[in-house]
Amino acid sequence: EIVMTQSPLSLSVTPGQPASLSCKSSQTLLHTNGKTSLYWYLQKAGQSPHLLIYEVSTRFSGVSDRFNGSGSGTDFTLKISRVAAEDVGVYYCMQGYQLPWTFGQGTKVEIK
Amino acid sequence: QVQLVQSGAEVKKPGSSVKLSCKVSGGRFRSYGFNWVRQAPGQGLEWMGRVIPTLDMTDYAQNFQGRVTIIADKSTGIVYLEVGSLRSDDTAVYFCASGYDYGVTWGQGTLVTVSS
């Protein structure tokens, strides 16, 4: 199965400052049709995960434009341009390239 | 937009089985794939398997093969997860999530506690 590795595992950010989260996969997530099956979720305390970004860089409906995904092949990044209090939680990257879906360990984002 | 409402918390003895439900509303049941993902206390997310009702197809993670069954009841719009031979390390929150390649919409989660 594909191993997803996230870094850092925790991040403390001053409100209004940017944050950068990294995710690496053990093999390419690029399909021959050009689609890359890399997704980002945010799980707030006591809630279920909710989708932020699909296929590397497309924001899901209603997601703030402060969230931007990028990357290719095996290396991916989620950037939050200006961290706000409501962004606190654990961010997971996930691959849907092949079954089983696998998730990174998560990056816990806190506010300073 | 599809909504997923899961059944309530369960407490089970080791060796027993549990059957969880996920009621689908607000969308075309047959158009979606439905996945189960679990999260042990303080831990990350683990995909268990999925069902695609239109194809009558199921897939399971190797870790759960033979111990887990996922069923879609097309007449009621409910997806079920049954886990047998429960162990203490099956204590977790179990989520259903709709989607083929990724979880678009997630249920609220069901806590299963396995304890003697």
HADDOCK unambig.tbl for C-alpha pairs under 7 A between the chains (distance, minus, plus):
assign (segid A and resid 47 and name CA) (segid B and resid 108 and name CA) 6.96 0.50 0.50
assign (segid A and resid 48 and name CA) (segid B and resid 106 and name CA) 6.61 0.50 0.50
assign (segid A and resid 48 and name CA) (segid B and resid 108 and name CA) 5.74 0.50 0.50
assign (segid A and resid 48 and name CA) (segid B and resid 109 and name CA) 6.61 0.50 0.50
assign (segid A and resid 51 and name CA) (segid B and resid 104 and name CA) 6.20 0.50 0.50
assign (segid A and resid 96 and name CA) (segid B and resid 101 and name CA) 5.08 0.50 0.50
assign (segid A and resid 96 and name CA) (segid B and resid 102 and name CA) 5.83 0.50 0.50
assign (segid A and resid 100 and name CA) (segid B and resid 47 and name CA) 6.52 0.50 0.50
assign (segid A and resid 100 and name CA) (segid B and resid 61 and name CA) 5.62 0.50 0.50
assign (segid A and resid 101 and name CA) (segid B and resid 47 and name CA) 5.86 0.50 0.50
assign (segid A and resid 102 and name CA) (segid B and resid 46 and name CA) 6.85 0.50 0.50
assign (segid A and resid 102 and name CA) (segid B and resid 47 and name CA) 6.70 0.50 0.50
assign (segid A and resid 103 and name CA) (segid B and resid 45 and name CA) 6.28 0.50 0.50
assign (segid A and resid 105 and name CA) (segid B and resid 44 and name CA) 5.76 0.50 0.50
assign (segid A and resid 106 and name CA) (segid B and resid 44 and name CA) 6.85 0.50 0.50
